[in-house]
Amino acid sequence: MTERLALITGASRGLGAALAEALAPTHHIVAVARTTGALEELDDRIKACGGSATLAPMDVTVPEAMATLCRGIFDRWGKLDLWLHTAIHAAPLSPAHHVAAKDWKKSVDINATATSVLIPYVAPLLGQAGKAVFFDDPRAGEKFFGAYGATKAAQMALANSWHVETLRTGPRVQILTPPPMPTALRARFFPGEDRAALTAPAEVAAAMLPQILAD
């Protein structure tokens, strides 16, 4: 097996989709997201540039689905070269004392718990030589960002711990901080913002690619 393989969780839109397209010339993409239509559109774009993808319309918050996904990767390819985790939930902005229980639970499930489930599932596939990449958005402690900021910080705490734990043994764990992008997630937080002043996800993906692919 010589084919390089990249798993992207949260691949249907935004930075995840842009990274999938950027990596497609050199990697087979395993694209995970809940939205089947958006994954199919991504697949069309990847095929148009000569790449290939395997679509996995799955929910990262379902451990059984993630176990099936990782087992399927092992059975078909035996390993992963890259895991890019871009799946995220943007809870509505709210004062801390008005955070709805359902918004808090969904934020914890997607941003924190899913990450804690995926790391032990994906780590054996990455082995010593593979790389996992996480994307920070430091909002913890900002007003009205209680649910998002706290659960994103929890995700980053897990990623940072995994990074220092595997410095000698691998896999390599990398944390990058993208600039503001005109994504649907950001639009939920800043609906009146001038999106023309933001950096397009494709540009961010192209700028990050050398760091992601660096040994």
C-alpha positions as CSV (number, residue, x, y, z in Angstrom):
1,M,0.0,0.0,0.0
2,T,1.6,3.2,-1.2
3,E,-1.5,5.4,-1.3
4,R,-1.4,8.3,1.1
5,L,-4.6,8.6,3.1
6,A,-6.1,11.6,4.9
7,L,-9.1,11.4,7.2
8,I,-11.0,14.7,7.6
9,T,-13.7,14.9,10.2
10,G,-16.0,17.8,9.4
11,A,-15.2,17.8,5.7
12,S,-18.5,18.9,4.2
13,R,-17.9,22.7,4.2
14,G,-15.6,25.5,5.4
15,L,-12.0,24.8,6.3
16,G,-12.6,21.0,6.3
17,A,-13.8,21.0,2.7
18,A,-11.0,23.4,1.6
19,L,-8.4,21.2,3.2
20,A,-9.9,18.1,1.5
21,E,-9.5,19.8,-1.9
22,A,-6.0,21.0,-1.1
23,L,-4.9,17.5,-0.1
24,A,-6.7,15.7,-2.9
25,P,-3.8,15.9,-5.4
26,T,-1.5,13.9,-3.0
27,H,-3.9,12.0,-0.8
28,H,-7.0,9.8,-1.0
29,I,-9.6,11.6,1.2
30,V,-11.8,10.0,3.7
31,A,-14.4,12.7,4.2
32,V,-16.7,12.5,7.2
33,A,-19.7,14.8,7.8
34,R,-23.4,14.4,8.5
35,T,-24.6,16.2,5.3
36,T,-24.6,13.8,2.5
37,G,-25.4,16.4,-0.2
38,A,-22.4,18.6,0.8
39,L,-20.1,15.5,0.8
40,E,-21.3,14.6,-2.7
41,E,-20.5,18.1,-3.9
42,L,-17.1,17.9,-2.3
43,D,-16.5,14.6,-4.1
44,D,-17.4,16.2,-7.4
45,R,-14.8,18.9,-6.9
46,I,-12.2,16.4,-5.8
47,K,-12.8,14.3,-8.9
48,A,-12.7,17.4,-11.1
49,C,-9.1,18.0,-10.0
50,G,-8.1,14.4,-10.5
51,G,-8.4,13.2,-6.9
52,S,-10.4,10.6,-5.2
53,A,-12.4,10.4,-2.0
54,T,-14.4,8.0,0.1
55,L,-17.5,9.6,1.6
56,A,-18.5,8.7,5.1
57,P,-21.9,10.4,6.0
58,M,-21.6,9.8,9.7
59,D,-22.2,11.6,13.0
60,V,-19.0,12.1,15.0
61,T,-21.0,12.0,18.2
62,V,-22.0,8.4,17.7
63,P,-19.1,6.2,19.0
64,E,-20.4,3.1,17.2
65,A,-20.3,4.9,13.9
66,M,-16.7,6.1,14.5
67,A,-15.6,2.7,15.6
68,T,-17.1,1.3,12.3
69,L,-15.4,4.0,10.3
70,C,-11.9,3.3,11.9
71,R,-12.3,-0.4,11.5
72,G,-13.3,0.1,7.9
73,I,-10.2,2.2,7.3
74,F,-8.0,-0.5,8.9
75,D,-9.6,-3.3,6.9
76,R,-9.2,-1.5,3.6
77,W,-6.0,0.5,4.0
78,G,-4.4,-0.7,7.2
79,K,-3.3,2.8,8.3
80,L,-3.8,6.6,8.1
81,D,-1.2,9.2,7.2
82,L,-3.2,12.2,8.3
83,W,-6.2,13.0,10.5
84,L,-7.6,16.6,10.3
85,H,-10.3,17.3,12.8
86,T,-12.4,20.2,11.8
87,A,-15.8,19.1,13.1
88,I,-17.2,21.7,15.5
89,H,-20.5,23.0,16.8
90,A,-21.2,26.8,17.2
91,A,-23.7,27.2,20.0
92,P,-25.7,30.4,19.9
93,L,-24.0,33.3,21.7
94,S,-25.5,33.7,25.1
95,P,-24.7,35.0,28.6
96,A,-23.3,32.2,30.7
97,H,-26.4,32.3,33.0
98,H,-28.7,31.8,30.0
99,V,-26.9,28.9,28.1
100,A,-29.6,26.5,27.2
101,A,-29.1,22.9,28.4
102,K,-29.6,21.5,24.8
103,D,-26.9,23.9,23.4
104,W,-24.5,23.0,26.2
105,K,-25.0,19.3,25.6
106,K,-24.6,19.5,21.9
107,S,-21.4,21.6,22.3
108,V,-20.0,19.1,24.8
109,D,-20.9,16.1,22.6
110,I,-19.4,17.5,19.3
111,N,-16.5,19.7,20.5
112,A,-15.2,17.7,23.5
113,T,-16.6,14.2,23.8
114,A,-16.3,13.3,20.1
115,T,-12.7,14.3,20.2
116,S,-12.0,12.2,23.3
117,V,-13.6,9.2,21.5
118,L,-11.9,9.7,18.2
119,I,-8.3,10.1,19.5
120,P,-8.0,6.5,20.8
121,Y,-9.8,5.2,17.7
122,V,-7.6,7.0,15.3
123,A,-4.2,6.8,17.1
124,P,-3.5,3.1,16.2
125,L,-4.2,3.9,12.5
126,L,-1.7,6.8,12.6
127,G,1.0,4.7,14.3
128,Q,4.3,6.4,14.9
129,A,4.6,8.2,11.6
130,G,1.2,9.7,11.0
131,K,0.0,13.1,12.0
132,A,-3.2,14.5,13.7
133,V,-4.0,18.2,13.1
134,F,-6.4,20.2,15.3
135,F,-7.5,23.8,14.7
136,D,-7.7,26.3,17.6
137,D,-10.2,29.2,18.0
138,P,-9.3,30.7,21.4
139,R,-12.7,32.1,22.6
140,A,-12.6,30.7,26.2
141,G,-13.5,33.5,28.6
142,E,-14.9,35.9,26.0
143,K,-18.3,37.3,26.8
144,F,-21.3,35.4,25.3
145,F,-18.9,32.6,24.1
146,G,-19.4,30.4,27.2
147,A,-20.7,27.2,25.6
148,Y,-18.5,27.4,22.5
149,G,-15.4,28.7,24.3
150,A,-15.4,26.2,27.1
151,T,-15.9,23.2,24.9
152,K,-13.5,24.3,22.3
153,A,-10.9,24.9,25.1
154,A,-11.6,21.3,26.3
155,Q,-10.9,20.0,22.8
156,M,-7.7,21.9,22.7
157,A,-6.6,20.7,26.1
158,L,-7.0,17.1,24.9
159,A,-5.1,17.9,21.7
160,N,-2.3,19.6,23.6
161,S,-2.0,16.7,26.1
162,W,-1.8,14.2,23.3
163,H,0.8,16.4,21.6
164,V,3.2,16.4,24.6
165,E,2.5,12.7,25.3
166,T,3.6,11.6,21.9
167,L,6.6,13.8,21.2
168,R,8.9,10.8,21.4
169,T,6.6,8.0,20.3
170,G,4.4,9.5,17.7
171,P,2.0,10.0,16.1
172,R,2.8,13.7,15.6
173,V,0.1,16.1,16.9
174,Q,-0.1,19.6,15.5
175,I,-2.3,22.5,16.5
176,L,-2.9,25.4,14.0
177,T,-4.9,28.6,14.4
178,P,-6.6,29.7,11.3
179,P,-7.3,33.4,10.6
180,P,-11.0,34.6,10.5
181,M,-12.8,33.0,7.6
182,P,-16.2,33.7,6.0
183,T,-17.6,30.3,7.2
184,A,-21.1,29.4,8.3
185,L,-19.8,28.9,11.8
186,R,-18.4,32.4,12.0
187,A,-21.6,33.9,10.5
188,R,-23.5,32.6,13.5
189,F,-21.2,34.6,15.8
190,F,-20.8,37.7,13.7
191,P,-23.8,38.0,11.3
192,G,-23.3,41.6,10.4
193,E,-19.6,41.4,9.7
194,D,-18.0,42.5,6.5
195,R,-17.1,39.1,5.1
196,A,-15.1,40.5,2.2
197,A,-12.4,41.4,4.8
198,L,-12.0,37.7,5.8
199,T,-9.7,35.1,4.4
200,A,-11.3,32.5,2.2
201,P,-11.0,28.9,3.4
202,A,-9.3,27.9,0.2
203,E,-6.6,30.5,0.9
204,V,-6.2,29.4,4.5
205,A,-5.9,25.7,3.4
206,A,-3.3,26.6,0.8
207,A,-1.3,28.5,3.4
208,M,-1.5,25.8,6.0
209,L,-0.7,22.9,3.6
210,P,3.1,23.2,3.9
211,Q,2.9,23.1,7.7
212,I,0.5,20.1,7.6
213,L,2.7,18.1,5.2
214,A,6.0,19.0,6.9
215,D,7.8,16.1,8.6
